[in-house]
Amino acid sequence: MEFLEQPPRFLFFTGKGGVGKTSIACTTAIRLAESGKRVLLVSTDPASNVGQVFGIAIGNRITPVPAVANLSTLEIDPQAAAQAYRDRIVGPARGVLAEDVVRGMEEQLSGACTTEIAAFDEFTELLVDSDLTAAYEHILFDTAPTGHTIRLLQLPGAWSGFLEAGQGDASCLGPLAGLDKQRSQYREAVEALADPRRTRLVLVARAQQATLREVARTHEELAAIGLRQQYLVVNGVLPDSEGERDPLAAAVCAREQAALEAMPEALRALPCDRIALKPFNLVGLEALRQLLDGASGVLPEAPAAVPALQAPSLAELVDEIAAAGHGLVMLMGKGGVGKTTLAAAVAVELAHRGLPVHLTTSDPAAHLAETLDGSLDNLRVSRIDPHAATEAYRQHVMATKGAKLDEAGRALLAEDLRSPCTEEIAVFQAFSRVIREAGRTFVVMDTAPTGHTLLLLDATGAYHREIQRQMSASGMRFSTPMMQLQDPQQTRVLLVTLAETTPVLEAANLQADLRRAGIEPWAWVINNSIAAARTDSPLLRQRARNELAEIEAVAHTHAHRHAVVPLLAEEPIGVQRLLALSRPGSH
């Protein structure tokens, strides 16, 4: 494997959600550790499943992996990091300042901005020489899906520049209070990220056109901020031999080959490895040790055909959704499970019935226009663009709050609005406007992968608590975006997963997180199911058999209602194929 040759101290694994970053990062960590190197594997994904892969509890502390000598792990937990950050800022004020002042400090530090800064603070500490990292020869980062990772890797430069300029006032006053002491740490982090002798970026992709296009964009964005030492890994490639006597496998092989041949020019110059699709789930040490083997791991005996699966279709769920006449439909889940495709399929199915639909996304890496590949009556498409939302927010604040200030005050406000925190505020406000629209039409939202979505919901909750605090004494009625998300008559949340062990566990964890926020998921959708398709490929049949237990768990343990969407021979791009996705066998 080229990406493993003479590895530097820092290795980052990134890419679109669901492409296998965690599995490859874990496998690399095992190989390096078993070669005698001391290795720390760090997850920066708020929806990390490294602990599930190794079968141990990790959390926000360095934890040795008992079964692998020399290997330790750490999950940067944004919520735990934020609490520790708050305690560090507010702790010295307790018992010294008045109680209402301390409460005000805590409120300033309650939002998503603080969560992001705190997690970033922990991340940069791992990139500099410190007692925390001195014992490790290699530090591997299993990162959040692409959009979140680009933001994380941009932050050292953004915060370093922001602090060097002496900026920061109103919007980030609380969160920034603890940052000023970290200037040298952020400067060192920027230098480490840009040094090819110390840092290597491994872009993980699948052999899919949309995924490779996104990886090309990621390559260019990260190269622009100095991360130029990049390698490409194409994971989960179906071996050509599987397509010799099976139409579905042959179609998948042809589709993957076409995607690889059409690979964007920007990626062609990168060192590239291909990893074959395996018939087993990548959980446990033995499975991980086989991942980088050249063979596909096909069983010597072909498994028997899987009996026809009887399960509700996506169109049956849409029947219930359509009956309400309007409302918000949010598709949530881990990256790579097909949220964008299924959001488009739900929206197309509603619009096809003559209902007005607004299809939108909060995912920085989503490409709805590419999925739709056309237009349809009754369907409007938009995207919450973080850059556009941030610029619009800055202009609005300058035109309103800034209009009342003198020249010096306007200059100070403009500096404050250049804080990286401003983006979180702007995206939340755009999100809130979309939610309000669902009171009169259908709004179908494709959300960012789990961790980023939870941070957005954290901002929504912080806003709700602030409004509640301000309005409770007045006795006036009020409504917040969080209240709408918690109302099952107004919002239906569809959890999207694959019929595999780790994605189902992650969806169950997301469901628990949503329930703690007072949001009850309405249904689960199992996407790209091989068990719901017909195949004679031995490898695909084995994977289909592996799915049955997970489908059973969703249907009878996790979900109030569910649907199963089969793996299709043709990629579901375009209105007609999206309709076929929701009603398999009818087109």
C-alpha positions in Angstrom: 0.0 0.0 0.0 1.5 3.3 -1.1 0.0 5.4 1.6 1.8 3.2 4.2 5.2 3.6 2.7 7.6 5.6 5.0 4.6 7.2 6.9 5.3 10.5 8.7 4.3 11.2 12.3 0.8 12.5 11.5 -1.6 10.7 9.2 -5.1 12.1 8.5 -7.8 9.9 7.0 -10.7 11.9 5.5 -13.4 11.7 2.8 -17.1 11.5 2.4 -18.9 9.7 5.2 -19.4 5.9 4.8 -16.3 5.3 2.6 -14.4 3.4 5.2 -12.2 6.0 6.8 -12.5 4.5 10.3 -11.8 0.9 9.1 -8.7 2.0 7.2 -7.5 4.2 10.0 -7.9 1.4 12.5 -6.2 -1.1 10.2 -3.3 1.2 9.6 -3.0 1.8 13.4 -2.8 -2.0 14.0 -0.2 -2.5 11.3 2.1 0.3 12.6 1.6 -0.9 16.2 2.4 -4.5 15.3 5.5 -3.4 13.5 6.8 -2.1 16.9 5.8 1.6 16.6 4.0 3.4 19.4 0.7 4.6 17.9 -2.1 6.9 19.1 -5.3 6.7 17.0 -7.5 9.8 17.5 -11.1 10.3 16.3 -12.2 13.9 15.6 -15.7 12.7 14.5 -18.5 13.7 16.9 -20.2 10.4 15.7 -17.0 8.3 16.2 -17.3 4.5 16.2 -13.7 3.6 16.8 -14.6 2.1 20.1 -17.2 -0.2 18.4 -14.7 -1.3 15.9 -12.3 -2.4 18.6 -15.0 -3.6 21.0 -13.9 -1.3 23.8 -15.2 1.9 25.5 -12.9 4.8 24.7 -14.2 8.3 25.3 -12.4 11.6 25.9 -9.2 10.1 27.4 -6.2 8.1 26.0 -7.1 4.4 26.3 -4.8 1.5 25.5 -6.2 -1.2 23.2 -5.7 -4.4 25.3 -5.4 -6.7 22.3 -2.8 -4.7 20.4 0.5 -3.8 22.0 1.7 -0.3 21.4 -1.7 1.0 20.3 -3.7 3.6 22.3 -6.9 5.5 21.2 -8.6 8.7 22.0 -12.0 10.1 20.9 -12.3 13.9 21.0 -15.8 14.2 22.5 -17.1 17.7 21.6 -19.5 17.9 24.5 -16.9 16.7 27.1 -14.3 19.0 25.6 -16.8 21.9 25.8 -17.6 21.2 29.5 -13.9 21.0 30.4 -13.4 24.3 28.5 -16.3 26.0 30.4 -15.0 24.7 33.7 -11.6 26.2 32.9 -13.0 29.6 32.1 -15.8 29.9 34.6 -14.3 27.9 37.5 -12.0 30.7 38.8 -15.0 33.1 38.9 -17.2 30.9 41.1 -17.3 32.4 44.6 -15.5 35.5 43.5 -18.0 37.2 41.1 -21.7 37.7 41.7 -23.9 34.6 41.0 -25.8 36.4 38.1 -22.4 37.3 36.5 -21.3 33.7 36.6 -24.6 32.5 35.2 -24.2 35.1 32.4 -20.7 33.6 31.6 -22.1 30.1 31.5 -24.8 31.2 29.1 -22.2 32.8 26.8 -20.4 29.5 26.8 -23.4 27.3 26.2 -23.6 27.3 22.4 -22.2 25.4 19.4 -19.4 27.9 19.0 -17.9 26.9 22.3 -18.3 23.3 21.4 -16.4 23.8 18.2 -13.6 25.9 19.8 -13.1 23.4 22.6 -12.8 20.3 20.3 -10.5 22.3 18.1 -8.4 23.3 21.1 -7.9 19.6 22.0 -7.1 18.8 18.3 -4.3 21.3 18.1 -2.7 20.1 21.3 -2.1 16.8 19.6 -0.2 18.5 16.7 2.4 20.2 18.9 5.3 18.8 21.0 3.8 18.2 24.5 3.8 15.7 27.3 0.5 14.4 26.0 2.0 13.2 22.7 5.7 12.7 23.4 5.4 8.9 23.9 4.0 8.3 20.3 5.9 7.8 17.1 2.7 8.0 15.0 -0.6 9.9 15.6 -3.4 8.9 13.3 -6.6 11.0 12.9 -9.8 9.4 11.9 -11.7 12.5 10.9 -15.3 13.6 10.6 -16.8 13.5 7.1 -15.4 15.9 4.5 -17.2 19.2 5.2 -16.6 19.2 8.9 -13.0 18.1 8.4 -12.1 20.9 6.0 -13.5 23.3 8.6 -11.4 21.7 11.4 -8.2 21.8 9.3 -8.9 25.4 8.3 -9.4 26.5 11.9 -5.8 26.6 13.1 -5.0 29.2 10.5 -8.4 31.0 11.0 -8.1 31.3 14.7 -4.4 32.1 14.6 -4.9 34.9 12.2 -8.0 36.2 14.1 -6.0 36.3 17.4 -2.9 37.8 15.8 -5.0 40.7 14.6 -6.3 41.3 18.1 -9.9 40.7 17.0 -12.8 39.3 19.0 -15.6 41.1 20.8 -19.3 40.5 21.1 -20.4 37.3 19.3 -17.6 35.2 20.7 -16.7 37.1 23.9 -17.3 34.1 26.1 -15.8 31.4 24.0 -12.8 33.5 23.0 -11.8 34.2 26.6 -9.7 31.0 26.8 -8.2 31.2 23.4 -5.8 34.1 23.6 -3.2 32.1 25.7 -3.1 29.5 22.8 -1.6 31.6 20.1 1.8 29.8 20.0 0.0 26.4 20.0 -2.1 27.3 17.0 0.9 28.7 15.1 2.7 25.4 15.7 -0.3 23.4 14.6 -0.4 25.4 11.3 3.3 24.6 10.7 2.8 20.9 11.5 -0.1 20.6 9.1 1.8 22.2 6.2 5.0 20.2 6.7 5.0 17.1 4.4 7.7 15.5 6.5 5.4 15.5 9.4 1.8 15.3 7.9 0.2 13.1 5.3 -3.4 13.3 4.2 -5.1 10.1 3.1 -8.2 10.8 1.0 -10.6 7.8 1.2 -13.2 7.3 -1.6 -15.4 4.7 -3.2 -15.5 4.0 -6.9 -18.5 6.3 -7.4 -18.5 9.4 -9.6 -20.1 11.7 -7.0 -17.7 10.5 -4.3 -14.6 11.0 -6.5 -15.8 14.5 -7.5 -16.1 15.4 -3.9 -12.7 14.0 -3.0 -11.2 16.1 -5.9 -12.8 19.2 -4.3 -11.5 18.2 -0.9 -8.0 17.7 -2.4 -8.0 21.2 -3.9 -9.4 22.9 -0.8 -6.9 21.3 1.6 -4.0 21.9 -0.8 -5.0 25.6 -0.8 -4.4 25.8 2.9 -1.1 24.0 2.7 -1.9 20.3 3.1 -0.2 19.1 -0.1 1.1 15.6 1.0 -2.0 13.7 -0.2 -2.6 10.0 -1.1 -5.8 8.5 -2.5 -7.4 5.2 -1.4 -10.3 3.8 -3.3 -12.1 1.4 -0.9 -14.6 -1.4 -1.4 -14.1 -2.1 -5.1 -16.2 -5.1 -6.2 -13.9 -7.7 -7.9 -14.6 -8.1 -11.7 -14.9 -11.9 -11.1 -18.1 -11.3 -9.2 -19.8 -10.0 -12.3 -19.2 -13.0 -14.5 -22.5 -14.7 -13.8 -24.6 -12.1 -12.0 -26.3 -9.1 -13.8 -26.5 -7.0 -10.6 -22.8 -7.5 -9.8 -21.8 -7.0 -13.4 -23.7 -3.6 -13.4 -22.0 -2.6 -10.2 -18.6 -3.5 -11.6 -19.2 -1.6 -14.8 -20.4 1.4 -12.8 -17.3 1.4 -10.6 -15.0 1.0 -13.6 -16.6 3.9 -15.4 -16.2 6.1 -12.3 -12.6 5.2 -12.0 -11.9 5.9 -15.7 -13.7 9.3 -15.4 -11.7 10.2 -12.2 -11.1 14.0 -12.0 -7.8 15.1 -13.4 -6.8 16.5 -10.0 -6.7 13.1 -8.5 -4.8 11.3 -11.2 -1.5 12.7 -10.1 -1.9 11.3 -6.5 -0.4 8.0 -5.4 -3.4 5.6 -5.4 -4.3 2.3 -3.7 -7.4 0.2 -4.3 -8.9 -2.1 -1.7 -11.3 -4.9 -2.6 -14.8 -5.2 -1.2 -14.9 -7.9 1.5 -17.8 -10.3 2.2 -17.6 -9.7 6.0 -18.3 -6.7 8.3 -15.2 -4.9 9.4 -15.6 -5.2 13.1 -13.0 -6.9 15.3 -9.2 -7.4 14.9 -9.3 -10.4 12.6 -11.5 -8.6 10.1 -9.4 -5.5 10.3 -6.2 -7.4 9.7 -7.6 -8.8 6.4 -8.8 -5.4 5.1 -5.6 -4.4 3.3 -5.0 -7.9 1.9 -5.1 -8.0 -1.9 -7.8 -10.8 -2.1 -11.5 -10.1 -1.7 -11.8 -12.8 1.0 -14.6 -14.7 -0.8 -15.7 -17.8 0.9 -14.6 -21.1 -0.7 -18.2 -22.3 -0.9 -20.9 -20.1 -2.5 -23.7 -19.3 0.0 -27.2 -20.2 -0.9 -29.6 -17.6 -2.2 -31.3 -15.3 0.3 -35.1 -15.8 0.5 -37.1 -12.8 -0.9 -37.3 -10.0 1.7 -40.7 -8.8 2.6 -40.4 -5.2 3.8 -42.2 -1.9 3.4 -41.1 0.4 0.6 -40.1 4.1 0.8 -43.3 5.0 -1.1 -45.4 3.5 1.7 -43.7 5.9 4.2 -44.3 8.8 1.8 -48.1 7.8 1.7 -48.2 8.7 5.4 -46.1 11.8 5.1 -48.2 13.2 2.2 -51.5 12.8 4.2 -50.4 15.8 6.4 -50.4 18.2 3.5 -47.2 20.0 4.7 -44.4 19.7 7.2 -40.7 19.3 7.7 -39.1 15.9 6.7 -35.5 15.6 8.0 -33.2 12.8 6.8 -30.4 12.2 9.3 -27.7 9.6 9.7 -24.0 8.8 9.4 -22.2 10.0 6.3 -22.3 7.7 3.3 -25.6 6.0 4.0 -27.3 7.8 1.1 -29.2 10.6 2.9 -28.9 12.9 -0.1 -30.3 10.3 -2.5 -33.1 9.4 -0.2 -34.0 13.0 0.5 -34.2 13.6 -3.2 -36.3 10.4 -3.6 -38.8 11.5 -0.9 -39.1 15.0 -2.4 -39.6 13.7 -6.0 -42.2 11.2 -4.8 -44.1 14.1 -3.0 -43.8 16.4 -5.9 -44.9 13.7 -8.4 -48.2 13.6 -6.4 -48.7 17.3 -7.1 -47.6 18.5 -3.7 -45.4 21.7 -3.4 -42.0 20.7 -2.1 -38.8 22.6 -1.1 -35.8 20.2 -1.1 -32.8 21.6 0.7 -29.6 20.5 2.5 -27.5 21.6 5.4 -24.6 19.4 4.4 -21.6 21.3 3.1 -20.6 18.3 1.0 -24.1 17.4 -0.5 -24.8 17.8 -4.2 -28.5 17.6 -4.7 -28.5 19.1 -8.2 -26.2 16.3 -9.4 -28.6 13.7 -7.8 -31.7 15.2 -9.4 -30.1 15.8 -12.8 -33.1 17.7 -14.0 -36.2 19.5 -12.7 -39.8 18.6 -11.8 -43.0 20.5 -11.4 -43.8 21.5 -7.8 -40.2 21.0 -6.7 -37.8 23.8 -5.6 -34.2 23.0 -4.6 -31.8 25.0 -2.5 -28.8 24.6 -0.3 -27.7 26.3 3.0 -24.3 27.5 1.8 -22.2 28.3 4.9 -20.2 30.9 3.0 -23.2 32.7 1.5 -25.2 32.5 4.8 -22.2 34.0 6.6 -21.8 36.8 4.2 -25.5 37.6 4.3 -25.4 37.6 8.1 -22.4 39.9 8.2 -24.2 42.4 5.9 -27.4 42.2 7.9 -25.6 42.9 11.2 -23.6 45.8 9.7 -26.8 47.3 8.2 -28.8 47.0 11.5 -26.6 47.0 14.6 -23.7 48.7 12.7 -26.0 51.6 11.5 -26.2 52.9 15.1 -22.5 52.9 15.7 -19.8 55.5 15.0 -16.9 54.8 12.6 -14.7 53.2 15.3 -17.6 51.1 16.5 -18.4 49.8 13.0 -14.7 48.9 12.5 -14.7 46.9 15.7 -18.0 45.2 14.8 -16.7 44.3 11.3 -13.6 42.7 12.9 -15.8 40.7 15.3 -17.9 39.4 12.4 -14.7 38.0 10.8 -14.5 35.5 13.7 -14.8 31.8 12.6 -17.7 31.6 15.1 -19.9 33.8 12.9 -20.4 30.9 10.4 -22.1 28.8 13.1 -24.5 31.6 13.9 -25.3 32.3 10.3 -25.9 28.7 9.4 -28.2 28.3 12.4 -30.3 31.3 11.3 -30.6 30.0 7.7 -31.7 26.6 9.2 -34.3 28.4 11.3 -35.8 30.2 8.3 -36.2 26.9 6.4 -37.9 25.3 9.4 -40.5 28.1 9.5 -41.3 27.5 5.8 -42.6 24.0 6.6 -45.7 25.5 8.2 -47.2 26.0 4.7 -45.4 23.5 2.4 -43.4 20.4 2.5 -39.7 21.0 3.3 -37.4 17.9 2.8 -34.0 18.5 4.4 -30.9 16.5 3.7 -28.8 17.1 6.8 -25.0 17.0 7.3 -23.6 13.7 8.7 -24.5 13.0 12.3 -21.8 14.9 14.2 -22.2 18.2 12.3 -26.0 17.9 12.6 -25.9 17.4 16.3 -23.8 20.6 16.6 -26.4 22.4 14.6 -29.1 21.0 17.0 -27.0 22.1 19.9 -27.1 25.7 18.6 -30.9 25.3 18.1 -31.2 24.2 21.7 -29.0 27.0 23.1 -31.2 29.6 21.2 -34.4 27.9 22.6 -33.0 28.1 26.2 -32.1 31.8 25.8 -35.6 32.7 24.4 -37.2 30.6 27.1 -35.2 32.6 29.8 -36.1 35.9 28.2 -39.8 35.2 27.7 -40.7 33.2 30.8 -41.2 36.2 33.0 -43.4 38.1 30.4 -46.0 35.3 30.2 -46.1 35.8 26.4 -46.5 32.8 24.1 -43.5 32.0 21.9 -42.3 29.4 19.5 -38.7 28.4 18.7 -37.2 26.1 16.0 -36.5 23.5 18.6 -40.1 23.4 19.6 -41.1 22.7 16.0 -38.5 19.9 15.7 -39.9 18.4 18.9 -43.5 18.5 17.5 -44.3 15.2 15.7 -47.2 16.9 13.9 -44.8 19.3 12.3 -41.6 17.4 11.9 -40.8 13.8 10.8 -37.3 12.6 11.2 -36.2 9.7 9.0 -33.0 7.9 10.2 -31.1 6.5 7.3 -28.7 3.5 7.7 -27.2 0.6 5.9 -27.9 -3.0 6.9 -24.5 -3.4 8.5 -23.5 -3.7 12.2 -21.7 -0.3 12.7 -24.2 1.9 10.7 -27.1 0.4 12.7 -25.4 1.0 16.0 -24.6 4.5 15.0 -28.2 5.2 14.0 -29.3 3.8 17.3 -26.9 6.1 19.1 -28.2 9.1 17.1 -31.8 8.1 18.0 -30.8 8.2 21.7 -29.2 11.6 21.2 -32.3 13.0 19.5 -34.5 11.6 22.2 -32.5 13.3 24.9 -33.2 16.5 22.9 -36.9 15.7 23.0 -37.0 14.7 19.3 -38.6 11.3 18.5 -37.5 9.8 15.1 -40.5 8.9 13.0 -39.1 6.1 10.9 -35.9 4.3 9.8 -34.9 3.7 6.2 -32.4 0.9 5.4 -30.7 1.9 2.1 -28.8 0.0 -0.6 -29.9 -3.4 0.8 -28.5 -6.4 -1.1 -30.9 -8.7 0.7 -33.7 -6.7 -0.9 -32.2 -7.3 -4.4 -31.5 -10.4 -6.4 -28.0 -11.6 -6.9 -26.0 -14.8 -7.8 -22.6 -13.2 -6.8 -21.1 -15.3 -4.0 -19.6 -12.2 -2.3 -22.9 -10.2 -2.6 -24.9 -13.2 -1.3 -22.7 -13.5 1.7 -23.1 -9.8 2.4 -26.9 -10.2 1.9 -27.0 -12.9 4.6 -25.0 -10.6 6.9 -27.7 -8.0 6.5 -30.7 -10.1 7.7 -29.9 -9.8 11.4 -29.5 -6.0 11.1 -32.8 -5.6 9.2 -34.5 -7.7 11.9 -33.0 -5.5 14.7 -34.2 -2.3 13.0 -37.7 -3.7 12.3 -38.3 -5.2 15.8 -36.0 -3.3 18.2 -35.2 0.2 17.0 -37.9 1.6 14.7 -41.6 2.5 15.1 -41.8 2.1 11.3 -39.3 1.4 8.6 -38.6 0.9 4.9 -36.0 -1.0 3.0 -34.5 0.3 -0.3 -32.7 -2.2 -2.5 -29.4 -1.9 -4.1 -30.1 -1.0 -7.8 -28.1 -1.9 -10.9 -28.2 1.7 -12.0 -27.1 4.6 -9.9 -30.2 6.5 -8.7 -29.6 9.7 -10.5 -32.4 11.6 -12.2 -36.1 11.9 -11.5 -37.2 8.6 -13.0 -34.6 6.5 -11.2 -35.4 8.3 -8.0 -39.0 7.3 -8.4 -37.9 3.8 -9.1 -35.9 3.9 -5.8 -39.1 4.6 -3.8 -41.2 2.1 -5.7 -39.0 -0.8 -6.6 -40.5 -3.0 -9.4 -43.0 -0.4 -10.5 -40.8 1.4 -13.1 
